[in-house]
Amino acid sequence: MSQPFPGVVEPVELAEAKGMVCIRTASASDLENLSVYFTGLSTTSRNKRFSGARADPGVVAAECIARSGGLDNFTLLAELREDGQGRIIGEARYAYDAAAHYGEFAISVADAFQRRGLGLQMMTAMETRAIDLGHEMIAAETARTNAEMRGLAKKAGFDDSGLGDWQSVHFAKCLLRQR
């Protein structure tokens, strides 16, 4: 199991959870558990995370792990640790586009753990890592109907970039280094 990277939130208690949550980088050993996590998401949550139906959670998990190489591409996992066991309850995928000069991300939180602040904690951890890598902007796109993601982005300080269309909203945030 990989360790949290520098600057990431320390393990925290999550409201109504019986354990501590650790946000850490994913590794190849997480493939099976990530597949189980994706399988456990409700159809609605899977559709929101993947912008449509995906019936292949094992393939999606493998893509997340395989594309998490080097500094500019990573997957973060939120892991609930109870009784010495870890269970994935959230994930965030980040990829930096050097040509566009910004990082893009996608995020999901297990249905039973939504609306407890975990998504915001994961976004903060992702932003911290992006800042540490010297990235200056982060962006994402979601369906206009995905009110949860739009609300989370607003709470995290993202602005509508105006690049979306009638079906989607594109939002972005400038990342500032602490001096």
Residue pairs with C-beta under 8 A, 6 or more apart in sequence:
1 24
1 27
1 29
1 30
1 86
2 24
2 25
2 26
2 27
3 24
4 10
4 22
4 23
4 24
4 25
5 24
5 25
5 129
5 132
6 132
7 125
7 128
7 129
7 132
8 23
8 24
8 76
8 125
8 128
8 129
9 23
9 121
9 124
9 125
11 20
11 21
11 22
11 81
12 20
12 21
12 121
13 20
13 21
14 21
14 80
14 113
14 116
14 117
14 118
15 116
15 117
16 116
17 80
17 82
17 113
17 116
18 82
19 80
19 81
19 82
19 83
20 80
20 81
21 78
21 79
21 80
21 81
21 89
21 118
21 121
22 78
22 79
22 81
22 86
23 76
23 77
23 78
23 79
23 121
23 122
23 125
24 76
24 77
24 79
25 68
25 74
25 75
25 76
25 77
26 34
26 64
26 65
26 68
26 74
26 75
26 76
26 77
26 91
27 65
28 65
30 65
30 77
30 88
31 61
31 62
31 65
32 61
33 86
33 87
33 88
34 61
34 64
34 65
34 75
34 77
34 88
34 91
35 57
35 58
35 60
35 61
35 62
36 88
37 61
37 88
37 89
37 91
37 110
38 46
38 57
38 60
38 61
39 57
40 110
41 49
41 108
41 110
41 111
42 111
43 53
45 108
45 110
45 111
45 114
46 53
46 54
46 57
47 53
48 108
48 142
48 143
48 146
48 148
48 149
49 106
49 107
49 108
50 60
50 106
51 142
51 143
54 60
64 75
64 91
64 93
65 75
67 73
67 75
67 93
67 95
68 74
68 75
68 93
71 133
72 95
72 96
72 98
72 103
72 133
72 135
73 94
73 95
73 96
74 93
74 94
74 129
75 91
75 92
75 93
75 94
76 91
76 92
76 94
76 122
76 125
76 126
76 129
77 88
77 90
77 91
78 88
78 89
78 90
78 91
78 109
78 113
78 118
78 121
78 122
79 86
79 87
79 88
79 89
80 86
80 87
80 88
80 89
80 113
81 87
88 110
89 109
89 110
89 112
89 113
89 118
90 107
90 108
90 109
90 110
90 113
90 118
90 119
90 122
91 107
91 108
91 122
92 105
92 106
92 107
92 108
92 122
92 123
92 125
92 126
93 105
93 106
93 107
94 103
94 104
94 105
94 126
94 129
94 130
94 138
95 103
95 104
95 105
96 102
96 103
96 130
96 133
96 135
97 103
97 104
101 136
101 137
102 135
102 136
102 137
102 138
102 139
102 172
103 130
103 135
103 137
103 138
103 139
104 138
104 139
104 140
104 141
105 123
105 126
105 138
105 139
105 140
106 140
107 119
107 122
107 123
107 126
107 140
107 149
107 152
109 118
109 119
109 122
114 148
119 152
120 152
120 155
120 156
123 152
123 156
124 156
126 138
127 138
127 156
127 173
127 175
130 138
130 175
131 175
131 176
131 177
131 178
135 175
136 174
136 175
137 172
137 173
137 174
137 175
138 172
138 173
138 175
139 161
139 170
139 171
139 172
139 173
140 149
140 153
140 158
140 170
140 171
141 163
141 164
141 168
141 169
141 170
141 171
142 149
142 150
142 153
142 168
142 169
142 171
143 167
143 168
143 169
144 150
144 164
144 166
144 167
144 168
144 169
150 169
150 171
153 171
156 173
157 173
158 171
158 172
158 173
159 171
159 172
159 173
160 169
160 170
160 171
161 170
161 171
161 172
162 170
163 170
164 170
